[in-house]
Amino acid sequence: MVGELGKRVAVAAIGIPLAVVVIYIGGWLLALIIAVIATMGARELYRMAEAGGVPPLDGVGAPLAGLFVLIAEASAIDRAPLSWALLIGATLLAAALAIWRRGVEGRPLAASAVTIFGAVFVGGGLSYAVALRGLGNDPTWAGAGSVVATATGGAILVAMPIALTWLGDTFAYFGGRAWGRRKLIPSVSPGKTVEGAISSVVGTTIMGAVYAWLILGLWLGVDYPLLLGALAGLLVSITAQIGDLAESLFKREAGVKDSGALLPGHGGVLDRFDALLFTLPLMYWYLRLTLPAALGV
């Protein structure tokens, strides 16, 4: 137990400072690193699918997951046209390869569906970290968005869903240990409790308001309402727990404990990033809708 905790702390001690530096630098460095993470995460999902009896086209889907992230960096603020073109092209390619290489006996429909799902689920979700980093460059915000267009501003926007997601997980863990009595959904994740889930919601809601006041307000100088910060925390907590349960469901179907063994004490890429696949897109659109008023746009 102590050894496992030590591994977790060691990985976090190295990974967190590196992540802060990379997010601050942004640009292609951030995009390339996240693209690699997305590729590895997609491969983990495909291995689980294969263990569950559905053989995906991982040679197609894993690179596509990374490509979604790179397109987010290469595109302008409106990323929809290129992303949709990639999705349509990938769907056609996966279907064609599934039919050509495997025939009817190779379950081409299931293979194509899982391949595209993995690329969009992992690559599409993580691409929003890049989108958040460049959110302040939205031309419709003109000069008003300059404060969040800086390296510090962009990093703070990316850090918001990451920090709130991590804090929510922490509140759930300690709340569950202290007060956990009733299982949340034992058939999916036996370790999660109702009390832990409530602790996450309450704690993250409070920390959302603190983030709005301390980081966005005092540090960045954005007059972001505390109520909107609290609502962000509430939404992140709920969404993160859904994401965590979704991955638990995938692992249970595949009959595995962890999605991989890349990170000592932490499991695989999906074990660490599962909730962010949900909270990054959520916070991108939430901030894109709520930030303009705070910036005076």
Summary of the structure (lengths in Angstrom):
residues: 297
radius of gyration: 19.7
end to end distance: 51.6
largest distance: 61.3
contacts: 1061
relative contact order: 0.13
helix: 81%
strand: 3%
